[in-house]
């Protein structure tokens, strides 16, 4: 995951290749796979009620009671919040469950977004189902381990002195302790396998033999785990920006630091290309020096008492997920360097970096899932050595990411074993991956393509965004629409089955009122916490 695989096909072109459709018999129900006792317990009925919004007026909502521990179906129960855009076409292809990732992302609004972004004739054939996974959002209980954990100004993420390291360690320990104190009975069941069992409970409550599933980011791992547990319950499977399941989660976070550093440098190079707008020069290395000088200055004197060094990183990290944010971040950067104006920087922090109550909830679930899903080093010396090694090569996000995940060194529950998602029983799945994705680096898509026999991989060559379908790339979206329409998947003779060119880089803002691409910015506002 440290370096992207070789460039595909030599240029950013749509791969010719062949396409295949899933045989008609593939849409027939398959017998259920083995499941724990909970999966054979009472199947709840869903009562849908109107909960439409201005953007998604036909949205409906429901709730579903599921066991906290699926191995004890008659024990304590929790509640999942669900949403739906109902199908309207005579041809009905079943439910399409959507998940935005995280872990910790709410999927309720994503149902409306997906239904309105797909071609109307395709969306009309599905009940598009969103859900808040256990612990998230409107599901109950919703975790919030330590409200205000990210309130500014935090200690500098760079542990340049023992005192700074000690302060950051104290924050990580206190977060883990607070989670253990508040949710000791819940934390052992906040994990991906339990969430996958919930997905099957949703399927049963919908009265369906099989489901279609569309997940972004962490949602790709959730979908792959569900498919491993219930391969015969999967009709169609779309995975966008694919988690490498062989690295969950400690190694994955170390690896992504290198690609985020590359993405940050790509942003600085973009600023250099637009020197007439930003006035920061045409040399990306000098601009990078100016950025780190800004970081050093803010570590000593936070802007408006809000934006110190750690908050600055929080503000610019989203630019690694989505380049539609670059013009706003560049303006804030230039205003600080050229005019010593902090107002745009504070505004950018409030728009992109600040964490509200929803973010507190998302982070609580993020840590609960990742710390429980797989083993983490319990000796802080291991973390220190590994992250200083990364910092030497990729300083941009190394220590910010380390402290973000550091509660796992002190987590109050034991860890599970990661799930081997290797699967030879699925119908053809469709994977999407950008070559420069930082949050889920390119190799993850290649790995899962290999592990899911019969899957097809569509690559956005030269793209760096995280979450690439339904975000304005018509080439990618044509493959998605064809697959959901009739099961058609591309078939190629190389690592990728199809290659699409990336979207052009953004342009500087023409005015303060300018906005990013509506579909792209809307999607990236919905994707799960920290991606």
LINHU-V37471 format. One record per helix or strand. SS is the DSSP state (@ for helix, = for strand). FROM is the first residue (numbers start at 1). LEN is the number of residues. If there is no record, write none. Layout:
SS,FROM,LEN
SS,FROM,LEN
//
This chain:
=,18,3
@,24,4
@,37,4
=,49,2
=,60,8
=,77,9
=,95,5
=,106,1
@,108,10
@,120,4
=,127,6
=,140,1
@,162,21
@,187,3
@,192,15
=,211,6
@,218,12
@,231,3
=,234,7
@,250,24
@,275,4
@,284,17
=,303,1
=,307,1
@,309,13
@,323,17
@,343,11
@,357,17
@,380,14
@,398,13
=,423,1
=,430,5
@,442,10
=,452,1
=,456,6
@,474,13
=,489,3
=,498,4
@,518,9
//
